[in-house]
């Protein structure tokens, strides 16, 4: 899973399953808190914020005529890797 961003940090496209999905609607961005007491034993010095989990909900499509799918993307605070938290084929998903 790879996410390409605009210069302002907004998702532009998602590479998933060997295909590139273009973001086709305004993405929704939010943060949650990690259950650090269960997962983080020791945060590296200078790691920044080890608690905030970043999320994006993006509506994507493969071509200009294909149906919208909603991807929920998640990035754990101690990683640069984006994870696919969920997919919805309805074009909408609860945030």
C-alpha positions in Angstrom: 0.0 0.0 0.0 1.4 3.4 -1.1 -0.3 6.8 -0.8 0.7 9.7 -3.0 0.0 13.2 -1.6 -0.4 16.7 -3.0 2.1 19.4 -1.9 -0.4 20.3 0.8 -0.4 16.8 2.2 -3.8 15.7 0.9 -4.1 12.2 -0.7 -4.0 12.2 -4.5 -3.8 8.5 -5.3 -3.5 5.1 -3.6 -1.6 2.1 -5.0 -3.3 -1.0 -3.8 -3.1 -4.6 -5.1 -0.9 -3.5 -8.0 -3.4 -0.9 -9.2 -3.5 2.9 -8.9 -6.7 4.4 -7.5 -7.2 8.1 -8.1 -8.9 10.1 -5.3 -12.1 11.4 -6.8 -13.7 13.3 -3.9 -12.7 15.5 -1.0 -10.9 13.2 1.6 -11.8 13.2 5.3 -8.9 13.4 7.7 -8.8 12.7 11.5 -6.7 11.3 14.3 -7.3 8.8 17.0 -5.2 7.8 20.0 -3.2 4.6 20.1 -3.7 2.3 23.1 0.0 3.0 23.9 -0.2 1.1 27.2 -0.7 -2.1 25.3 1.6 -1.5 22.3 4.4 0.9 23.1 6.9 -0.4 25.6 9.4 2.3 25.0 9.3 5.2 22.5 12.6 6.0 20.8 14.1 9.4 21.7 13.0 12.1 19.3 10.2 10.0 17.7 7.7 12.8 18.0 4.1 11.9 18.9 4.0 8.2 19.5 0.2 8.2 20.4 -1.7 9.9 17.5 -2.8 7.5 14.8 -3.5 9.3 11.5 -6.6 8.3 9.3 -7.8 9.3 5.9 -11.1 8.3 4.3 -10.8 8.6 0.6 -13.2 7.9 -2.3 -11.3 6.4 -5.1 -11.8 5.0 -8.6 -9.7 3.2 -11.2 -11.0 5.2 -14.2 -13.2 8.2 -14.7 -16.2 6.0 -15.4 -15.7 3.3 -12.7 -17.7 3.1 -9.5 -16.4 4.9 -6.4 -14.9 2.8 -3.6 -14.1 4.1 -0.2 -10.8 3.3 1.4 -10.0 4.0 5.0 -6.3 4.5 5.4 -4.4 4.4 8.7 -0.8 5.2 9.7 0.5 4.2 13.0 2.5 6.9 14.8 5.9 5.1 14.8 5.7 4.1 11.1 5.7 5.8 7.8 3.8 2.9 6.3 0.1 3.4 5.4 -2.3 0.5 6.1 -5.6 -0.2 4.5 -8.0 -0.3 7.4 -11.2 -0.9 5.4 -12.9 -0.9 1.9 -16.5 0.0 1.1 -18.0 -0.5 -2.3 -21.0 1.7 -1.5 -19.2 5.0 -2.0 -19.7 6.0 1.6 -18.4 4.8 4.9 -18.8 6.0 8.5 -15.8 7.8 9.9 
